[in-house]
């Protein structure tokens, strides 16, 4: 998975103290991190660990994620660089 993060989408009400703005147009999503890759791999082979951890609540662009359905539950693959906020 390298710099990929597997996220389980959650409703905005569960995203802590974030308040949905009036101009919100369903372009951003919240999710709970379910699985984290080893880290970003650079050309020289160096691996930089990811900042996110399992259980973190994250905010990301809806269209930056790849959808996956497993055991009747929806998940999203997202690159850590596409995550805007971590709680």
PyMOL commands that set and color helices and strands:
alter all, ss='L'
color gray80, all
select helices_A, chain A and resi 12-14+62-64+80-82
alter helices_A, ss='H'
color red, helices_A
select strands_A, chain A and resi 4-10+28-36+40-41+47-48+57-61+66-70+73-79+83-86
alter strands_A, ss='S'
color yellow, strands_A
deselect
rebuild
show_as cartoon
